[in-house]
Amino acid sequence: MLFLKNQERQKNAIVLPGVIKFNKKTCPPVIMDDYQIILQKYLPENSLDLIFEWIKQYKIHLRITRTRRSKLGDYRQAHNGSPHRISINNNLNKYAFLITLVHEIAHLVVFEKYGNRARPHGKEWKLVFRNLMNPFIIEKVFPDDLSAIIYQYLQNAAASSNTNILLARALKKYDENEVSGVHIEELNENTVFKLSNGKVFKKLEKRRKRFKCVNIESGKYYLFDPLARVIPLEDELA
């Protein structure tokens, strides 16, 4: 099954654009032809057939959901007769969506083979994830600049593609609806900037992979991802 949550429509309805509309309390299964209509909006065209086969093979209940800051996607194990459930954020570009979906399908495959005996992102998952991604690399689903970075990433894949700064930066090039501003890693130290919510910060030193910043109003310190988009206000404010 596949359900698409649309924030611009009624909160109590699930909407499949151009296909069907129904109340989520009584939602019927979506026929397989509908998958092709929906997935082609979110995935590279030459990845659809294999993804479609996996959805049928593992009877995946796939939910495309609103943006979540804490995660790109997640997997819920099948239990008590309910199917495997995977959710993916709807704001990802097609290449990020594919990587995230395959990431979650790898969790499913590992669970079916090992149950709860394998660690969430342990050696079993890394091997399965790499094997599932290989067909897309071989078939040149990804542009050349992305493919080389993804290949390196798969040698020791992390819990999220966002934690690999080279991959995250490469994927962001393909975002169609990038918000305004610049990446915080582009700012000089001590630059004052604001977020889309109007809160103002000053960029301080780098702490491992993230940048320490102070909220001008509260004086509290926060760590920012290098690729967070911010709006610079003034450079080199002492």
Contacts in CASP RR format, 6 or more apart in sequence:
PFRMAT RR
TARGET T0000
AUTHOR 0000-0000-0000
METHOD contacts of the structure
MODEL  1
MLFLKNQERQKNAIVLPGVIKFNKKTCPPVIMDDYQIILQKYLPENSLDL
IFEWIKQYKIHLRITRTRRSKLGDYRQAHNGSPHRISINNNLNKYAFLIT
LVHEIAHLVVFEKYGNRARPHGKEWKLVFRNLMNPFIIEKVFPDDLSAII
YQYLQNAAASSNTNILLARALKKYDENEVSGVHIEELNENTVFKLSNGKV
FKKLEKRRKRFKCVNIESGKYYLFDPLARVIPLEDELA
1 29 0 8 1.000
1 30 0 8 1.000
1 60 0 8 1.000
1 61 0 8 1.000
1 62 0 8 1.000
1 83 0 8 1.000
2 16 0 8 1.000
2 30 0 8 1.000
2 34 0 8 1.000
2 35 0 8 1.000
2 38 0 8 1.000
2 39 0 8 1.000
2 55 0 8 1.000
2 61 0 8 1.000
2 62 0 8 1.000
2 63 0 8 1.000
2 64 0 8 1.000
3 14 0 8 1.000
3 16 0 8 1.000
3 24 0 8 1.000
3 27 0 8 1.000
3 30 0 8 1.000
3 61 0 8 1.000
3 62 0 8 1.000
3 63 0 8 1.000
3 64 0 8 1.000
4 14 0 8 1.000
4 15 0 8 1.000
4 16 0 8 1.000
4 17 0 8 1.000
4 38 0 8 1.000
4 63 0 8 1.000
4 64 0 8 1.000
4 90 0 8 1.000
5 14 0 8 1.000
5 15 0 8 1.000
5 63 0 8 1.000
5 64 0 8 1.000
5 65 0 8 1.000
5 66 0 8 1.000
5 90 0 8 1.000
6 15 0 8 1.000
6 17 0 8 1.000
7 66 0 8 1.000
9 15 0 8 1.000
12 23 0 8 1.000
12 24 0 8 1.000
13 21 0 8 1.000
13 22 0 8 1.000
13 23 0 8 1.000
13 24 0 8 1.000
14 21 0 8 1.000
14 22 0 8 1.000
14 23 0 8 1.000
14 24 0 8 1.000
14 27 0 8 1.000
15 21 0 8 1.000
16 30 0 8 1.000
16 34 0 8 1.000
16 37 0 8 1.000
16 38 0 8 1.000
17 37 0 8 1.000
17 38 0 8 1.000
17 41 0 8 1.000
18 37 0 8 1.000
19 30 0 8 1.000
19 34 0 8 1.000
19 37 0 8 1.000
19 38 0 8 1.000
20 30 0 8 1.000
20 34 0 8 1.000
22 28 0 8 1.000
32 52 0 8 1.000
32 56 0 8 1.000
35 52 0 8 1.000
35 55 0 8 1.000
36 48 0 8 1.000
36 52 0 8 1.000
38 64 0 8 1.000
39 48 0 8 1.000
39 51 0 8 1.000
39 52 0 8 1.000
40 48 0 8 1.000
42 64 0 8 1.000
42 88 0 8 1.000
42 90 0 8 1.000
42 92 0 8 1.000
42 94 0 8 1.000
42 97 0 8 1.000
43 51 0 8 1.000
43 94 0 8 1.000
43 97 0 8 1.000
43 98 0 8 1.000
43 101 0 8 1.000
44 94 0 8 1.000
44 95 0 8 1.000
44 98 0 8 1.000
44 141 0 8 1.000
44 142 0 8 1.000
46 139 0 8 1.000
46 141 0 8 1.000
47 98 0 8 1.000
47 136 0 8 1.000
47 141 0 8 1.000
50 135 0 8 1.000
50 136 0 8 1.000
51 98 0 8 1.000
51 101 0 8 1.000
54 60 0 8 1.000
54 105 0 8 1.000
55 62 0 8 1.000
58 84 0 8 1.000
58 105 0 8 1.000
58 108 0 8 1.000
58 109 0 8 1.000
58 112 0 8 1.000
59 83 0 8 1.000
59 84 0 8 1.000
60 83 0 8 1.000
60 84 0 8 1.000
60 85 0 8 1.000
60 86 0 8 1.000
60 105 0 8 1.000
60 108 0 8 1.000
61 82 0 8 1.000
61 83 0 8 1.000
61 84 0 8 1.000
61 85 0 8 1.000
61 86 0 8 1.000
62 85 0 8 1.000
62 86 0 8 1.000
62 87 0 8 1.000
62 88 0 8 1.000
62 101 0 8 1.000
63 85 0 8 1.000
63 86 0 8 1.000
63 87 0 8 1.000
63 88 0 8 1.000
64 87 0 8 1.000
64 88 0 8 1.000
64 89 0 8 1.000
64 90 0 8 1.000
65 87 0 8 1.000
65 88 0 8 1.000
65 89 0 8 1.000
65 90 0 8 1.000
66 89 0 8 1.000
66 90 0 8 1.000
67 89 0 8 1.000
67 90 0 8 1.000
67 91 0 8 1.000
68 89 0 8 1.000
71 89 0 8 1.000
71 160 0 8 1.000
72 88 0 8 1.000
72 89 0 8 1.000
72 92 0 8 1.000
72 96 0 8 1.000
72 100 0 8 1.000
72 160 0 8 1.000
72 161 0 8 1.000
72 162 0 8 1.000
73 86 0 8 1.000
73 87 0 8 1.000
73 88 0 8 1.000
73 89 0 8 1.000
73 100 0 8 1.000
73 103 0 8 1.000
73 104 0 8 1.000
74 86 0 8 1.000
74 87 0 8 1.000
74 104 0 8 1.000
75 84 0 8 1.000
75 85 0 8 1.000
75 86 0 8 1.000
75 104 0 8 1.000
75 105 0 8 1.000
75 107 0 8 1.000
75 108 0 8 1.000
75 111 0 8 1.000
76 84 0 8 1.000
76 85 0 8 1.000
76 86 0 8 1.000
77 84 0 8 1.000
77 108 0 8 1.000
77 111 0 8 1.000
78 84 0 8 1.000
78 85 0 8 1.000
84 108 0 8 1.000
84 111 0 8 1.000
86 101 0 8 1.000
86 104 0 8 1.000
86 105 0 8 1.000
86 108 0 8 1.000
88 97 0 8 1.000
88 100 0 8 1.000
88 101 0 8 1.000
88 104 0 8 1.000
89 100 0 8 1.000
91 177 0 8 1.000
92 100 0 8 1.000
93 171 0 8 1.000
93 174 0 8 1.000
93 175 0 8 1.000
93 176 0 8 1.000
94 174 0 8 1.000
95 142 0 8 1.000
95 143 0 8 1.000
95 146 0 8 1.000
95 171 0 8 1.000
95 174 0 8 1.000
96 161 0 8 1.000
96 171 0 8 1.000
96 174 0 8 1.000
98 136 0 8 1.000
98 141 0 8 1.000
99 133 0 8 1.000
99 150 0 8 1.000
99 161 0 8 1.000
99 171 0 8 1.000
100 161 0 8 1.000
102 129 0 8 1.000
102 132 0 8 1.000
102 133 0 8 1.000
102 136 0 8 1.000
103 129 0 8 1.000
103 157 0 8 1.000
103 161 0 8 1.000
105 132 0 8 1.000
106 125 0 8 1.000
106 128 0 8 1.000
106 129 0 8 1.000
106 132 0 8 1.000
107 120 0 8 1.000
107 125 0 8 1.000
109 128 0 8 1.000
109 132 0 8 1.000
110 118 0 8 1.000
110 124 0 8 1.000
110 125 0 8 1.000
110 128 0 8 1.000
111 118 0 8 1.000
113 124 0 8 1.000
113 128 0 8 1.000
114 124 0 8 1.000
118 124 0 8 1.000
118 125 0 8 1.000
119 125 0 8 1.000
120 159 0 8 1.000
121 157 0 8 1.000
121 158 0 8 1.000
121 159 0 8 1.000
126 156 0 8 1.000
126 157 0 8 1.000
129 154 0 8 1.000
129 157 0 8 1.000
130 154 0 8 1.000
130 155 0 8 1.000
130 157 0 8 1.000
133 150 0 8 1.000
133 154 0 8 1.000
136 142 0 8 1.000
137 147 0 8 1.000
137 150 0 8 1.000
137 151 0 8 1.000
140 147 0 8 1.000
142 150 0 8 1.000
143 174 0 8 1.000
145 170 0 8 1.000
145 173 0 8 1.000
146 170 0 8 1.000
146 171 0 8 1.000
146 174 0 8 1.000
149 166 0 8 1.000
149 167 0 8 1.000
149 170 0 8 1.000
150 167 0 8 1.000
152 166 0 8 1.000
153 161 0 8 1.000
153 164 0 8 1.000
153 166 0 8 1.000
153 167 0 8 1.000
158 164 0 8 1.000
161 167 0 8 1.000
161 168 0 8 1.000
161 171 0 8 1.000
162 168 0 8 1.000
162 225 0 8 1.000
162 227 0 8 1.000
163 209 0 8 1.000
165 209 0 8 1.000
165 226 0 8 1.000
165 227 0 8 1.000
168 227 0 8 1.000
169 227 0 8 1.000
172 178 0 8 1.000
172 227 0 8 1.000
178 229 0 8 1.000
179 196 0 8 1.000
179 229 0 8 1.000
180 229 0 8 1.000
180 231 0 8 1.000
181 229 0 8 1.000
181 230 0 8 1.000
181 231 0 8 1.000
181 232 0 8 1.000
182 229 0 8 1.000
182 230 0 8 1.000
182 231 0 8 1.000
182 232 0 8 1.000
183 226 0 8 1.000
183 227 0 8 1.000
183 228 0 8 1.000
183 229 0 8 1.000
183 230 0 8 1.000
184 193 0 8 1.000
184 203 0 8 1.000
184 211 0 8 1.000
184 213 0 8 1.000
184 224 0 8 1.000
184 225 0 8 1.000
184 226 0 8 1.000
184 227 0 8 1.000
184 228 0 8 1.000
184 229 0 8 1.000
184 230 0 8 1.000
185 211 0 8 1.000
185 226 0 8 1.000
185 227 0 8 1.000
187 193 0 8 1.000
187 203 0 8 1.000
187 230 0 8 1.000
187 232 0 8 1.000
187 235 0 8 1.000
188 203 0 8 1.000
188 235 0 8 1.000
188 236 0 8 1.000
189 203 0 8 1.000
189 204 0 8 1.000
189 205 0 8 1.000
190 202 0 8 1.000
190 203 0 8 1.000
190 204 0 8 1.000
190 235 0 8 1.000
190 236 0 8 1.000
190 237 0 8 1.000
190 238 0 8 1.000
191 202 0 8 1.000
191 203 0 8 1.000
191 232 0 8 1.000
191 233 0 8 1.000
191 234 0 8 1.000
191 235 0 8 1.000
191 236 0 8 1.000
191 237 0 8 1.000
192 200 0 8 1.000
192 201 0 8 1.000
192 202 0 8 1.000
192 203 0 8 1.000
192 216 0 8 1.000
192 232 0 8 1.000
192 233 0 8 1.000
192 234 0 8 1.000
192 237 0 8 1.000
193 200 0 8 1.000
193 201 0 8 1.000
193 202 0 8 1.000
193 203 0 8 1.000
193 230 0 8 1.000
193 231 0 8 1.000
193 232 0 8 1.000
193 233 0 8 1.000
194 200 0 8 1.000
194 201 0 8 1.000
194 230 0 8 1.000
194 231 0 8 1.000
194 233 0 8 1.000
195 201 0 8 1.000
195 230 0 8 1.000
195 231 0 8 1.000
196 231 0 8 1.000
199 215 0 8 1.000
199 217 0 8 1.000
200 215 0 8 1.000
200 216 0 8 1.000
200 217 0 8 1.000
200 233 0 8 1.000
201 213 0 8 1.000
201 214 0 8 1.000
201 215 0 8 1.000
201 216 0 8 1.000
201 222 0 8 1.000
201 224 0 8 1.000
201 230 0 8 1.000
202 213 0 8 1.000
202 214 0 8 1.000
202 216 0 8 1.000
202 237 0 8 1.000
203 211 0 8 1.000
203 213 0 8 1.000
203 224 0 8 1.000
204 211 0 8 1.000
204 212 0 8 1.000
204 213 0 8 1.000
204 214 0 8 1.000
204 221 0 8 1.000
205 211 0 8 1.000
205 212 0 8 1.000
206 212 0 8 1.000
207 223 0 8 1.000
209 226 0 8 1.000
210 223 0 8 1.000
210 224 0 8 1.000
210 225 0 8 1.000
210 226 0 8 1.000
211 223 0 8 1.000
211 224 0 8 1.000
211 226 0 8 1.000
212 221 0 8 1.000
212 222 0 8 1.000
212 223 0 8 1.000
213 221 0 8 1.000
213 222 0 8 1.000
213 223 0 8 1.000
213 224 0 8 1.000
214 220 0 8 1.000
214 221 0 8 1.000
214 222 0 8 1.000
215 221 0 8 1.000
215 222 0 8 1.000
224 230 0 8 1.000
END
